[in-house]
Amino acid sequence: MERYRMQAELGTVQVANACLHYELYTTSCFSCKHANAKRVLLIMGMGATATCWQPQIEFLLAQASRVNQPLAVCAFDNRGVGGSSSPTNKHHYSSQIMAHDALALMDHLAWPSAHVVAFSMGTQIATKLAAAAPGRIDSLTLIAAVGGKWHVLPRSVSALWTTLRCLRAKTPEQRHAAMLRLHFTSKTLKTKVTSSNALQNP
């Protein structure tokens, strides 16, 4: 029987010069007062919304429910994306500012700490968050991490070609497929997640 809610608690939080949209999911046994409660904050990359984390959110909730682990998972739209507001000043989009957005969200949720998982540009935000508030980070997982600025430039012909395919994509599906090939190897994309190779204890 399902012991978690895939229907999110939707909310907004006011941060510096912006308003963030977030989605909060919990297992049925989750309580902020539970001593063993776990919290996971998901930080997405450039141009992607919180909904892109849906497969990971469902997996984490299912695994936590299976072992009766109180768990809360929160994903949010970075400023300028999805349901979050878009500041007109371009200087209000630095990774440092967005790290403080994530911290403000944790404060809003009354989370003393969290396991932080980030993807692509989100890894820049996550590392700034960890540097600003190391005591609030239970663990830090960086997926397809990038350094920013000139470090993101393709360093091989294949990476350059894949980047061009992303830029020339005419549909969201084409762009999505190209982005996956840019961030992950063919072996990784072909790997099937099963109970034998998946995370057993969130």
Rosetta blueprint (number, residue, H / E / L):
1 M L
2 E L
3 R L
4 Y E
5 R L
6 M L
7 Q L
8 A L
9 E E
10 L E
11 G E
12 T E
13 V E
14 Q E
15 V E
16 A L
17 N L
18 A E
19 C E
20 L E
21 H E
22 Y E
23 E E
24 L E
25 Y E
26 T E
27 T E
28 S L
29 C L
30 F L
31 S L
32 C L
33 K L
34 H L
35 A L
36 N L
37 A L
38 K E
39 R E
40 V E
41 L E
42 L E
43 I E
44 M L
45 G L
46 M L
47 G L
48 A L
49 T L
50 A H
51 T H
52 C H
53 W H
54 Q H
55 P H
56 Q H
57 I H
58 E H
59 F H
60 L H
61 L H
62 A H
63 Q H
64 A H
65 S H
66 R H
67 V L
68 N L
69 Q L
70 P L
71 L E
72 A E
73 V E
74 C E
75 A E
76 F E
77 D L
78 N L
79 R L
80 G L
81 V L
82 G L
83 G L
84 S L
85 S L
86 S L
87 P L
88 T L
89 N L
90 K H
91 H H
92 H H
93 Y H
94 S L
95 S H
96 Q H
97 I H
98 M H
99 A H
100 H H
101 D H
102 A H
103 L H
104 A H
105 L H
106 M H
107 D H
108 H H
109 L L
110 A L
111 W L
112 P L
113 S L
114 A E
115 H E
116 V E
117 V E
118 A E
119 F E
120 S L
121 M H
122 G H
123 T H
124 Q H
125 I H
126 A H
127 T H
128 K H
129 L H
130 A H
131 A H
132 A H
133 A L
134 P H
135 G H
136 R H
137 I E
138 D E
139 S E
140 L E
141 T E
142 L E
143 I E
144 A L
145 A L
146 V L
147 G L
148 G L
149 K H
150 W H
151 H H
152 V H
153 L L
154 P L
155 R L
156 S L
157 V H
158 S H
159 A H
160 L H
161 W H
162 T H
163 T H
164 L H
165 R H
166 C H
167 L H
168 R H
169 A L
170 K L
171 T L
172 P H
173 E H
174 Q H
175 R H
176 H H
177 A H
178 A H
179 M H
180 L H
181 R H
182 L H
183 H H
184 F L
185 T L
186 S H
187 K H
188 T H
189 L H
190 K H
191 T L
192 K L
193 V L
194 T L
195 S L
196 S L
197 N L
198 A L
199 L L
200 Q L
201 N L
202 P L
